Amino acid sequence: MTEGGDQIRFRPGAVSWREADGEVIVLDLRTSDYLGVNRAGSVLWTAIAGGTTEAALVDALQEAFGLDRARAESDVAAFLADARSRDVLEG
């Protein structure tokens, strides 16, 4: 798990993405796979695009959806694990 202060961002050249109607559509540039990201994931995705920390992602989910901290931490950890398994993150 990434420490709260480590910067998380997308690996350069890994993805291309667009936001539409509160959801994010992603193209993995290495595999040509399209991914859809729901509204909660979109909050995380746009934050990561600008460079962020795991703690800031948890805060963003709590603020956007009124989640308790434990649920937000769990959701962020799952999102980051999936993104790492696709090798689209650095940090």
C-alpha positions as CSV (number, residue, x, y, z in Angstrom):
1,M,0.0,0.0,0.0
2,T,1.2,3.5,-0.8
3,E,2.0,5.7,2.1
4,G,-0.3,8.6,2.5
5,G,2.3,11.1,1.4
6,D,3.7,9.4,-1.7
7,Q,2.7,11.0,-5.0
8,I,0.5,8.9,-7.2
9,R,0.0,9.7,-10.9
10,F,-0.5,8.0,-14.2
11,R,2.5,6.5,-15.9
12,P,3.3,8.7,-18.9
13,G,1.9,7.2,-22.1
14,A,-0.1,4.5,-20.3
15,V,-3.6,5.9,-20.8
16,S,-5.7,8.3,-22.7
17,W,-9.0,9.4,-21.1
18,R,-12.0,11.7,-21.2
19,E,-14.7,12.7,-18.7
20,A,-18.3,12.7,-19.9
21,D,-21.4,13.2,-17.8
22,G,-19.5,12.5,-14.5
23,E,-17.9,9.3,-15.7
24,V,-14.5,8.6,-17.2
25,I,-13.8,6.6,-20.3
26,V,-10.2,5.3,-20.5
27,L,-8.1,3.8,-23.2
28,D,-5.2,1.7,-22.1
29,L,-2.6,2.6,-24.8
30,R,-0.6,-0.5,-24.4
31,T,-3.4,-3.0,-24.7
32,S,-6.0,-0.9,-26.6
33,D,-8.6,-1.9,-23.9
34,Y,-11.4,0.6,-23.0
35,L,-12.3,0.9,-19.4
36,G,-15.3,2.7,-17.9
37,V,-14.9,4.4,-14.5
38,N,-18.1,5.1,-12.4
39,R,-18.7,8.4,-10.6
40,A,-16.7,7.4,-7.5
41,G,-13.9,6.2,-9.6
42,S,-14.0,9.4,-11.6
43,V,-13.3,11.4,-8.5
44,L,-10.2,9.3,-7.9
45,W,-9.2,9.3,-11.6
46,T,-9.3,13.0,-12.0
47,A,-7.3,13.5,-8.8
48,I,-4.7,11.0,-9.9
49,A,-4.4,12.8,-13.2
50,G,-3.2,15.9,-11.4
51,G,-0.9,14.0,-9.0
52,T,-2.1,13.2,-5.6
53,T,-1.6,11.1,-2.5
54,E,-3.5,8.1,-1.1
55,A,-4.7,10.2,1.9
56,A,-6.0,12.9,-0.4
57,L,-7.9,10.3,-2.4
58,V,-9.5,9.1,0.7
59,D,-10.5,12.7,1.7
60,A,-11.9,13.3,-1.8
61,L,-14.2,10.2,-1.6
62,Q,-15.3,11.1,1.9
63,E,-16.2,14.7,0.8
64,A,-17.9,13.7,-2.5
65,F,-20.0,10.8,-1.1
66,G,-20.1,11.2,2.7
67,L,-18.4,7.9,3.3
68,D,-16.9,7.0,6.7
69,R,-13.1,6.9,6.7
70,A,-12.8,3.1,6.8
71,R,-15.0,2.7,3.7
72,A,-13.2,5.4,1.8
73,E,-9.8,3.8,2.6
74,S,-11.1,0.4,1.5
75,D,-12.5,1.8,-1.8
76,V,-9.3,3.8,-2.5
77,A,-7.1,0.7,-1.8
78,A,-9.2,-1.4,-4.2
79,F,-9.1,1.2,-6.9
80,L,-5.4,1.6,-6.6
81,A,-4.8,-2.1,-6.6
82,D,-6.8,-2.5,-9.8
83,A,-4.9,0.4,-11.5
84,R,-1.6,-1.1,-10.4
85,S,-2.5,-4.5,-11.7
86,R,-3.0,-2.7,-15.1
87,D,0.4,-1.0,-14.7
88,V,-1.0,2.5,-15.4
89,L,0.3,4.1,-12.2
90,E,3.7,5.4,-11.0
91,G,4.2,6.1,-7.4
